[in-house]
Amino acid sequence: MERQKKKMLLTGVLLLSAMSALAQGNGGAGIDEATQMVTSYFDPATKLIYAIGAVVGLIGGVKVYNKFSSGDPDTSKTAASWFGACIFLIVAATILRSFFL
């Protein structure tokens, strides 16, 4: 009985070591390919975020103009929040790009 346990344990260890040896050969290539695929999306994603920032800026400008024209006293707060949102989008896209590329 003890001998069977040792054989099973030895067989399991050999099987796991063979599997890890095979996995190491293709793992590096897979990680390199995944990295290349992810980094290829950064240019279009950055341009998309810049475009969204431009649209948000235009919408914010129109909303601030409407509030200013109607004499709303809360115009400066609205302008600051829309301006902050546009700056955040631009800075976030730039920082993410610099971190990962």
C-alpha positions in Angstrom: 0.0 0.0 0.0 2.8 2.4 0.9 4.6 1.6 -2.3 1.5 2.5 -4.4 1.3 5.9 -2.7 4.9 6.6 -3.5 4.4 5.7 -7.2 1.3 7.9 -7.4 3.1 10.8 -5.8 6.2 10.4 -8.1 3.9 10.1 -11.1 2.1 13.3 -10.1 5.3 15.2 -9.5 6.7 14.1 -12.9 3.5 15.1 -14.7 3.4 18.5 -13.1 7.0 19.2 -13.9 6.5 18.2 -17.5 3.4 20.4 -17.7 5.3 23.4 -16.3 8.2 22.9 -18.7 5.8 22.9 -21.6 3.9 26.0 -20.3 7.1 28.0 -19.9 7.9 27.8 -23.6 4.7 29.3 -24.9 3.9 31.6 -22.0 6.5 34.3 -22.8 5.4 34.5 -26.4 1.7 34.7 -25.3 2.5 37.5 -22.9 4.5 39.4 -25.5 1.6 39.1 -28.0 -1.0 40.3 -25.5 1.2 43.3 -24.6 1.6 44.2 -28.2 -2.2 43.9 -28.8 -3.0 46.1 -25.8 -0.5 48.8 -26.6 -1.8 48.9 -30.2 -5.2 50.2 -28.8 -3.7 53.2 -27.0 -3.4 55.5 -30.0 -7.1 55.1 -31.1 -8.3 55.2 -27.5 -6.4 58.4 -26.7 -7.8 60.1 -29.8 -11.3 58.9 -28.8 -10.9 60.4 -25.3 -9.6 63.7 -26.8 -12.7 63.7 -29.1 -15.0 63.1 -26.1 -13.3 65.9 -24.2 -13.9 68.2 -27.2 -17.6 67.3 -27.3 -17.9 67.7 -23.5 -16.2 71.1 -23.8 -18.6 72.3 -26.5 -21.7 71.1 -24.6 -20.3 72.8 -21.5 -19.7 76.0 -23.3 -23.2 76.1 -24.6 -24.6 75.3 -21.2 -22.5 78.0 -19.5 -23.5 80.5 -22.3 -27.2 79.8 -21.7 -26.8 80.3 -17.9 -24.9 83.5 -18.5 -27.5 84.8 -20.9 -30.3 84.0 -18.6 -28.6 85.8 -15.7 -28.2 82.8 -13.5 -25.9 83.6 -10.5 -24.6 80.0 -10.5 -22.7 80.5 -13.8 -19.1 80.4 -12.4 -19.7 77.2 -10.6 -21.1 75.5 -13.8 -18.2 76.9 -15.9 -15.7 75.6 -13.4 -17.2 72.1 -13.3 -17.4 71.7 -17.1 -13.9 73.1 -17.5 -12.6 70.7 -14.8 -14.3 67.8 -16.6 -12.6 68.6 -19.9 -9.2 69.1 -18.2 -9.6 65.7 -16.4 -10.3 63.9 -19.6 -7.3 65.3 -21.4 -4.9 64.8 -18.4 -6.2 61.3 -17.7 -5.7 60.2 -21.4 -2.2 61.7 -21.4 -1.2 60.1 -18.1 -2.5 56.7 -19.0 -0.7 56.8 -22.3 2.6 57.8 -20.6 2.2 55.0 -17.9 1.6 52.2 -20.3 3.7 53.1 -23.4 
